[in-house]
Amino acid sequence: MLPFSDACERNKDPILAILGGALADRTRVVEIGAGTGQHAVHFARHLPHLRWQPTDRAEHLPGLAARIAAEGPPNLAVPVELDVMQDPWPPLRGDAVFSANTLHIMSWQAVEALLAGLPTILEAGGVLAIYGPFKYAGRFTTASNAAFDAMLRERDPKSGVREFEAVNALAESAGLKLQADHAMPANNQLLVWR
């Protein structure tokens, strides 16, 4: 049985609606933390001009590879192992990087490593798109996001809903400039830098 995420199933079309424009002039996307592969399959199928390269940590690769083998279109590559905390990263290159529902489940140290590592895989002039919940000026956008943050921190004290300003500062340190901040269903955001 293939791994499955209800959240991925619910949010794939709203994310696709934004990515279609944000990645219209791109050719190669590296997805960091592809998880179940539902996003990778859906986006590669609907954005056939892109070569989509999913990545994840070793423990997630068997399920991810199984989904891609079963459902993946021709422009969806075999997944590659990438742990943002390991150096060096695999020799990947893309003119776009996408990640969804990752920053709040990793440690802040891993978030820093992800953004610091971007220049090794993201070409000059590239696009970064990150989907997930964020706080702004230290405040949660909704009570449900505050409850979600509490649940995350109870499960793993190093995780939690991230501060937009802190993530944006890391992106700027990697040479990126915020282009758009899209409010999404279920109290999430889709942030796009270039």
C-alpha positions in Angstrom: 0.0 0.0 0.0 1.3 3.4 -1.0 1.9 6.1 1.7 -0.9 8.6 1.8 -1.5 12.0 3.3 -5.0 13.5 3.5 -3.5 17.0 3.8 -1.6 16.5 0.5 -4.7 15.4 -1.2 -6.6 18.4 0.0 -4.0 21.1 -0.8 -2.5 19.8 -4.1 -4.9 21.7 -6.4 -4.7 25.1 -4.5 -0.9 24.8 -4.5 -0.9 23.8 -8.2 -3.0 26.9 -9.1 -0.1 29.1 -7.7 2.8 27.0 -8.9 1.5 27.0 -12.5 2.3 30.8 -12.7 5.3 30.8 -10.4 7.1 28.1 -12.3 5.8 28.9 -15.8 9.3 29.9 -17.0 11.2 27.2 -15.1 12.4 23.8 -16.5 13.8 21.8 -13.6 12.4 21.6 -10.0 14.0 20.0 -7.0 11.4 19.1 -4.4 12.9 18.9 -0.9 10.9 16.6 1.4 8.6 15.0 -1.1 7.2 12.6 1.5 4.4 10.5 0.1 5.0 11.7 -3.5 1.4 12.8 -4.0 2.5 16.4 -4.7 5.3 15.3 -7.0 3.0 13.1 -9.1 0.3 15.7 -9.3 2.5 18.7 -10.1 4.6 16.8 -12.6 1.5 15.5 -14.4 -0.1 19.0 -14.6 3.2 20.9 -15.3 4.6 18.7 -18.1 7.2 21.4 -19.1 9.0 20.7 -15.9 11.5 18.0 -15.0 10.5 17.3 -11.4 13.1 15.8 -9.1 11.8 14.6 -5.7 14.1 14.2 -2.7 13.7 13.1 0.9 15.5 11.4 3.7 16.4 7.7 3.4 13.5 6.5 5.6 10.9 8.0 3.2 12.5 6.9 -0.1 10.9 3.4 -0.4 7.3 4.7 -0.2 8.1 7.7 -2.4 9.8 5.5 -5.0 6.9 3.1 -5.0 4.4 5.9 -5.7 6.5 7.4 -8.5 6.9 3.9 -10.1 3.2 3.3 -9.9 1.8 6.7 -10.8 4.6 9.0 -12.0 4.5 10.7 -15.4 7.6 10.6 -17.6 8.9 14.0 -16.4 9.0 12.8 -12.8 12.5 11.6 -11.9 13.4 8.7 -9.5 13.8 10.1 -6.0 17.2 11.0 -4.6 18.2 10.9 -0.9 18.7 14.4 0.6 19.0 15.1 4.3 19.6 18.8 4.6 21.7 18.2 7.7 24.3 16.1 5.8 27.1 17.7 3.9 27.7 17.6 1.0 24.3 17.5 -0.6 23.8 15.3 -3.6 24.8 16.9 -7.0 21.4 18.2 -7.9 20.7 21.4 -9.9 17.4 23.2 -10.6 16.1 26.5 -11.7 13.4 26.1 -9.0 13.1 24.5 -5.5 9.8 23.5 -3.9 9.1 22.3 -0.4 5.7 21.7 1.3 4.9 21.0 4.9 8.5 20.6 6.0 9.7 23.6 7.9 7.4 23.1 10.9 8.4 19.5 11.3 12.1 20.0 11.2 14.3 21.6 13.8 15.2 25.3 13.4 18.8 24.1 12.8 17.5 22.0 9.8 15.6 25.0 8.5 18.8 27.0 8.6 20.6 24.2 6.9 18.0 24.0 4.1 18.1 27.7 3.3 22.0 27.8 3.6 22.3 24.8 1.2 20.0 26.3 -1.5 22.9 28.0 -3.4 24.4 24.5 -4.0 21.3 23.3 -6.0 19.4 26.5 -7.0 20.7 28.2 -10.2 21.1 31.9 -10.3 17.8 33.6 -10.9 16.0 30.6 -9.5 12.7 30.4 -7.8 12.0 29.1 -4.3 8.5 28.1 -3.3 7.6 27.0 0.3 4.2 25.9 1.5 3.1 25.6 5.1 1.9 27.5 8.2 3.8 30.6 9.4 3.6 33.2 12.2 3.9 36.9 11.4 5.4 39.4 13.9 5.4 36.6 16.5 1.6 36.0 16.1 -0.2 33.0 14.8 -2.6 33.7 11.9 -5.4 31.7 13.6 -6.1 29.9 16.9 -6.0 26.6 15.0 -2.4 27.3 14.0 -1.5 28.1 17.6 -3.0 24.7 18.6 -1.1 23.0 15.8 2.1 24.6 17.0 1.5 23.3 20.6 0.8 19.8 19.2 4.0 19.9 17.2 6.1 21.1 20.1 4.6 18.5 22.4 5.6 15.7 19.9 9.0 17.3 19.2 10.2 20.4 21.1 12.5 21.3 18.1 9.6 21.6 15.7 6.9 24.2 15.4 5.2 26.9 13.2 8.0 29.1 11.9 8.3 32.9 12.0 7.9 34.3 8.5 10.4 37.1 9.2 13.1 34.6 10.4 12.6 32.4 7.3 12.6 35.4 5.0 15.9 36.6 6.5 17.4 33.2 5.8 16.1 33.3 2.2 17.6 36.8 1.8 20.9 35.5 3.1 20.8 32.9 0.4 20.4 35.7 -2.2 16.6 35.5 -2.7 14.0 38.2 -2.7 10.4 37.6 -1.7 8.1 37.9 -4.7 4.7 36.8 -3.3 3.0 35.6 -0.1 -0.2 33.7 -1.0 -2.8 33.0 1.7 -3.9 29.4 1.2 -6.7 27.1 2.5 -6.4 25.6 5.9 -4.4 28.6 7.3 -1.3 28.0 5.3 0.8 30.2 3.1 2.7 29.7 -0.2 5.8 31.9 -0.2 7.6 32.5 -3.4 11.2 34.0 -3.7 13.4 34.6 -6.7 
